[in-house]
């Protein structure tokens, strides 16, 4: 029995009908204000874990844009990357110092560059990295809900 090849008309039609998962890019979270190394590390860890958790969702595709790349890239590089790769949404954030670190997270639609969702975690940035994952799980659930709603529009 012959199996259809990857280039057969039936497999091409199936690929065209299959819904495309939204591609989401996660930028490293930057330190707000001071260039505090501990805030930079916290932001990188949160962004990496967020990308990993979003990537586990079968309905989404998530990539992480490296901070090393961004440090060397011109300001408009993110927009070019999003256009070239077909990235529909961008997640970015800022870490803020204080008695306990805070983090601001936002979801931007790259079609019009409008912020579609944002949340400020006042004094609870470290809980996003907690082993039980409850706070990160809630963040991922909120982002996923918003991504699904935006995709329907």
Secondary structure, 3 states (H helix, E strand, C coil): CCCCCCCCHHHHHHHHHCCCCEEEEEECCEECCCCCHHHHHHHHHHHHHHHHHHHCCCCEEEEEECHHHHHHCCCCHHHHHHHHHCCCEEEEEEEECCCCCEEEEEEEECCCCEEEEEEEECCCHHHHHCCCCHHHHHHHHHHHHHHHHHHHC
